[in-house]
């Protein structure tokens, strides 16, 4: 099993642990996307699966900067 297959398996297991929540996992190397995995649903009612074009809202990420500094 290569690293891409392991990442896909881990993402799938994680998605099964949190039903109704969609997620995407991307790896970039030297500015290029080398791995792009999607799991779960973009809508809670299950009517739309997550894909590479799904937008995810992100809140309060600025709290990380002072925490790391």
C-alpha positions, 0 to 999 in steps of 0.5 A, spaced: 500 500 500 503 506 497 502 513 501 496 515 497 492 509 498 494 510 506 491 517 506 485 515 502 483 510 507 485 514 513 480 520 510 475 514 508 475 512 516 475 519 518 469 521 514 465 514 517 467 517 524 463 523 523 457 522 518 454 528 515 460 532 515 464 532 508 472 533 508 477 534 503 485 533 503 490 536 499 497 535 498 502 540 494 509 539 493 513 545 489 506 548 488 503 543 484 497 539 487 500 531 488 494 529 492 487 531 492 482 527 496 474 528 497 470 524 502 463 525 505 457 531 503 457 538 502 450 539 505 447 535 511 442 532 507 446 528 503 444 531 497 451 534 494 457 530 495 464 534 496 468 534 490 474 538 488 470 545 487 467 545 494 468 551 498 468 550 506 467 556 510 473 557 515 472 561 521 477 564 527 483 562 523 487 568 526 487 565 533 493 560 530 498 566 529 498 569 536 498 562 539 504 559 535 508 566 535 
